[in-house]
């Protein structure tokens, strides 16, 4: 089942399914779909934020998000 993952500003970064590893991302009419292997990472950069998803098992995806400062 797809779960919502937000960035550090509370905006939807993507939807992902820990069981299958499917990641769906949509922003301004651009859609992407990818797959994360167990142990793999998926990185989303938007404006001044970076959100990193890591699939640690078939049951769990952990994520962190931070603001990039110049």
C-alpha positions in Angstrom: 0.0 0.0 0.0 1.3 3.4 -0.9 2.3 5.7 2.0 2.8 9.4 1.8 6.2 10.9 2.7 6.5 14.6 3.3 9.6 16.9 3.2 10.8 19.0 6.1 8.4 21.8 5.0 5.4 19.5 5.3 4.9 19.2 1.5 4.2 15.9 -0.1 7.5 14.6 -1.5 6.2 11.3 -2.8 4.3 8.1 -2.2 6.0 4.8 -1.7 5.2 1.2 -0.9 7.7 -0.6 1.4 6.5 -4.1 0.3 7.1 -3.6 -3.4 9.6 -0.7 -3.4 7.5 1.3 -5.8 8.0 5.1 -5.5 5.6 7.6 -7.2 6.4 11.3 -7.5 4.4 14.0 -9.2 5.1 17.7 -9.3 3.8 20.3 -11.8 2.4 17.7 -14.2 5.7 15.7 -14.3 5.3 12.1 -13.0 8.0 9.7 -12.2 7.8 6.1 -11.0 10.7 4.1 -9.8 11.6 1.1 -7.7 13.9 0.9 -4.6 15.7 -2.3 -3.9 16.1 -3.3 -0.2 19.1 -1.3 1.0 18.6 1.2 -1.8 17.9 5.0 -1.7 15.7 7.4 -3.6 16.5 11.1 -3.5 14.2 14.0 -4.3 15.4 17.5 -4.6 12.8 20.3 -4.7 13.6 24.0 -4.3 15.9 24.1 -1.3 14.9 20.8 0.3 16.3 17.3 -0.1 14.3 14.2 0.9 16.0 10.8 1.1 14.0 7.5 1.3 15.9 4.3 2.2 14.2 0.9 1.9 15.6 -1.0 4.8 13.3 -4.1 4.5 10.1 -5.2 2.8 8.2 -3.8 5.7 9.8 -0.4 6.2 11.1 2.7 4.4 12.8 5.4 6.5 13.1 8.9 5.3 14.8 12.1 6.2 14.5 15.6 4.8 16.6 18.7 5.2 17.0 22.2 3.9 20.1 22.9 1.8 21.8 26.1 2.6 24.3 27.8 0.3 
